[in-house]
Amino acid sequence: MRTSPLYSLLKESINYLTQKNVNGISISSSKTSHPSYDSDYGCDRFDICVECCGQNIECQIIFDPYDWQFAPDIILPATLDTTFDIEQVAADDWDIRDRTCLFKYIMQLRELFIHEETKRLTSEHPDQAPQVVNHLIPPSKTYSVASTPEPSSLQLPYSATPSEASPIPVNELRRDLFDALTKSFKTQLLECDVWYHMSITLYVNVRIPEHIWVSLKSELQILSDRIGVPVDKRMGNVATAVVHIQLDDESVRSVDLNIVSATNFETVTSAEPKTMQVKCRFDASVSAQEKVAHIKKAIIHNVPKLHASLPSPPPYEVDLVSDL
């Protein structure tokens, strides 16, 4: 059994992480590198689940089994698409004598996940976007059914398109903007109108700016004191919302956004989520990619405000003119 003072400090940091239970960080299992695989010898490998931006990221941290004063190695899932270097987690700040060291270490990793998701939302990557989104392709117009003794009784699937269906004419400007939006928001896409290209629905996660986050925590504490229910400390500074984009205008010089908060902080008893309407206006010379960039800015600007339930701002408009 390990009796090293350093291992005792490691156990303290593990206990602190477990008891803190903040921001969706949890230890799902622990293992030992001892040849006997007996946990009585002390665990130095931990499977950790980090809840971040609507997904659960399973990773493993591995300590040096003989010297715990060094920061652990981190193994991320092979299927996780990341662009950051794992060495960005600052090992220089690791101090095993600080019982919060492991918690801070995992929180820093989580910050990288959030930063990457925010960057993915705010940055344009048209060259990396797939040419088609497989699950958005409408059924083939040449749909046919094998011979059957009673054709009249055949029930076609709801999504099936009969073979005699003709292509639906779509405004070219609206189609270009629709294609640019679905490619840019491919990881946030919930549903879209693949026939008329008039609507897109997204599920987005946006980092809450620090000044709004401080205000939100203060409001939650006041609410908690009033109703006698403790604040959920696992909540992180990420605002989640459903965004419905409506493309009714044939010239797409005006795009309507309906933002629905996934969390309602306005009242305790309200059954309806808080919503916000945003209108984006564009000059005729603005390209589809520029429109997408400013729609993203409008989402990032408004989702945290809606999530924080701050005083309702006046109608927010994005006006793009030809001098861009």
Beta strands, then each sheet from edge to edge (+ up, - down):
strand 1: 25-31
strand 2: 45-52
strand 3: 55-62
strand 4: 73-75
strand 5: 189-192
strand 6: 199-207
strand 7: 238-246
strand 8: 254-261
strand 9: 275-282
strand 10: 316-320
sheet 1: 1+ 2- 3+ 4-
sheet 2: 5+ 6- 7+ 8- 9+ 10+
end
